[in-house]
């Protein structure tokens, strides 16, 4: 499986999603980030890092990789297009912030202009928070206003892609502090397992989506 996590606007949550997937599924990571966070805890043989203008090599069948991409699509952004064209799934994280909503919709428009693009697309509504007057149960973040606004922005722009929720949590900082996935942290830390349970469940939904594509 080849997965790209991409949004032209920064701070949408690309790197935590890509890292958690790579750690849980033992995928390689490929990035065009100039100052990435992966050296030191991702084994050298599972890390590909290059410049925005360089093309990623064609990843052989049977090798699983997640591309963590930065930058905007242009004629010189060969790293982005080379990753997108060989991906089975593109995950586009979008938060309920004006710049992220605009950047997310713009990203969807741009990737669909790429000749030969055939990947499935999944939207992850990130940084979800519960408003003061919002009442819903655990694992019901698709009822939040943040989620609904992200989904509406995608659908009203003419895209019929599945949208999954991802709540705001310090679990994402813990990934890099402990150099482990949320599930791995939860296995050895009972307090973290309790605190991060909703986020872990949300990642399980993402993994179920990935597995369904693998089985198709």
PEJORA-V386709 format. One record per residue. N is the residue number from 1. RES is the residue in one small letter. PHI is phi in degrees with one decimal (none if undefined). NEAR is the number of other C-alpha atoms within 12 Angstrom. Layout:
# PEJORA-V386709
{{N/RES/PHI/NEAR} {N/RES/PHI/NEAR}}
This chain:
# PEJORA-V386709
{{1/x/none/32} {2/x/-118.4/38} {3/x/-120.8/45} {4/x/-110.0/48} {5/x/-112.0/48} {6/x/-150.5/52} {7/x/-154.9/46} {8/x/-62.8/34} {9/x/-84.5/29} {10/x/-74.1/28} {11/x/63.9/26} {12/x/-94.1/37} {13/x/107.9/38} {14/x/-62.2/42} {15/x/-64.9/38} {16/x/-59.7/41} {17/x/-65.5/48} {18/x/-60.9/43} {19/x/-67.0/42} {20/x/-62.6/42} {21/x/-61.6/40} {22/x/-61.7/37} {23/x/-70.7/32} {24/x/-70.1/26} {25/x/-100.4/28} {26/x/56.6/24} {27/x/-83.2/29} {28/x/-73.2/35} {29/x/-118.9/44} {30/x/-123.2/49} {31/x/-140.5/43} {32/x/-111.7/37} {33/x/-70.1/28} {34/x/-64.4/17} {35/x/-122.4/15} {36/x/-86.5/26} {37/x/-104.8/24} {38/x/-87.4/34} {39/x/-62.8/20} {40/x/109.4/14} {41/x/-127.9/23} {42/x/-103.0/27} {43/x/-54.5/18} {44/x/-55.2/14} {45/x/-73.0/18} {46/x/-112.2/25} {47/x/-129.6/29} {48/x/-121.0/32} {49/x/-128.5/32} {50/x/-147.4/28} {51/x/-83.4/23} {52/x/-53.1/29} {53/x/-84.3/25} {54/x/-89.0/21} {55/x/-95.4/26} {56/x/-69.7/33} {57/x/-65.7/21} {58/x/-67.9/21} {59/x/-80.4/27} {60/x/-62.0/13} {61/x/-58.2/12} {62/x/93.8/12} {63/x/-104.5/19} {64/x/-90.3/30} {65/x/-146.9/39} {66/x/-118.6/46} {67/x/-91.4/49} {68/x/-106.5/50} {69/x/-112.7/52} {70/x/-124.5/38} {71/x/97.6/29} {72/x/-101.8/27} {73/x/-71.7/31} {74/x/-150.3/18} {75/x/-64.9/16} {76/x/-103.3/16} {77/x/-87.1/24} {78/x/-65.5/26} {79/x/-62.2/36} {80/x/-68.0/43} {81/x/-65.3/40} {82/x/-66.9/34} {83/x/-72.9/43} {84/x/-61.0/45} {85/x/-71.6/31} {86/x/-107.1/31} {87/x/-87.0/36} {88/x/-87.3/32} {89/x/-140.2/36} {90/x/-115.8/45} {91/x/-99.2/45} {92/x/-112.6/49} {93/x/-80.2/51} {94/x/-138.7/49} {95/x/-101.7/42} {96/x/-82.6/37} {97/x/-130.1/26} {98/x/-53.9/17} {99/x/-65.8/21} {100/x/-70.6/32} {101/x/-61.6/38} {102/x/-65.8/26} {103/x/-65.8/31} {104/x/-65.0/43} {105/x/-64.8/36} {106/x/-62.2/27} {107/x/-62.0/39} {108/x/-61.3/39} {109/x/-65.5/22} {110/x/-69.0/23} {111/x/-68.3/34} {112/x/-76.6/23} {113/x/-86.4/17} {114/x/-72.9/22} {115/x/-64.4/13} {116/x/92.5/14} {117/x/-71.6/24} {118/x/-132.3/19} {119/x/-68.0/28} {120/x/-72.7/32} {121/x/-124.5/36} {122/x/-126.4/35} {123/x/-94.8/43} {124/x/-115.0/45} {125/x/-79.5/46} {126/x/-102.0/43} {127/x/58.6/34} {128/x/-67.9/35} {129/x/-129.3/28} {130/x/-89.9/25} {131/x/-71.2/14} {132/x/-58.3/9} {133/x/-98.5/9} {134/x/-85.1/15} {135/x/-128.7/15} {136/x/-159.4/16} {137/x/-81.6/12} {138/x/-60.4/19} {139/x/63.0/23} {140/x/-120.4/24} {141/x/-68.9/32} {142/x/-72.5/31} {143/x/-95.1/25} {144/x/-74.9/31} {145/x/-64.8/28} {146/x/-58.1/32} {147/x/-62.0/35} {148/x/-60.9/29} {149/x/-67.8/27} {150/x/-64.6/42} {151/x/-60.6/35} {152/x/-64.0/25} {153/x/-60.8/32} {154/x/-69.0/36} {155/x/-69.4/20} {156/x/-70.7/15} {157/x/-92.9/19} {158/x/93.9/15} {159/x/-106.3/23} {160/x/-110.7/18} {161/x/-105.7/27} {162/x/-64.6/26} {163/x/-126.4/33} {164/x/-118.6/40} {165/x/-88.2/42} {166/x/-145.9/44} {167/x/-74.3/38} {168/x/-67.5/27} {169/x/-161.4/25} {170/x/-75.4/18} {171/x/-58.2/35} {172/x/-71.5/33} {173/x/-68.3/22} {174/x/-63.4/24} {175/x/-54.3/33} {176/x/-85.5/27} {177/x/-67.1/17} {178/x/-102.3/22} {179/x/57.9/27} {180/x/-140.8/30} {181/x/-73.6/36} {182/x/-61.8/41} {183/x/-66.4/34} {184/x/-65.3/26} {185/x/-62.2/30} {186/x/-64.5/25} {187/x/-67.4/17} {188/x/-113.6/15} {189/x/-132.9/18} {190/x/-63.1/14} {191/x/-66.0/13} {192/x/-63.8/26} {193/x/-58.8/21} {194/x/-72.5/19} {195/x/-69.5/22} {196/x/-100.1/33} {197/x/-61.3/27} {198/x/-67.2/29} {199/x/-64.4/37} {200/x/-61.5/34} {201/x/-61.8/26} {202/x/-67.2/33} {203/x/-68.5/34} {204/x/-60.2/25} {205/x/-66.7/23} {206/x/-63.2/35} {207/x/-65.3/27} {208/x/-63.6/16} {209/x/-63.4/27} {210/x/-62.5/28} {211/x/-64.5/16} {212/x/-63.4/15} {213/x/-68.2/20} {214/x/-62.3/17} {215/x/-82.5/9} {216/x/-68.9/9}}
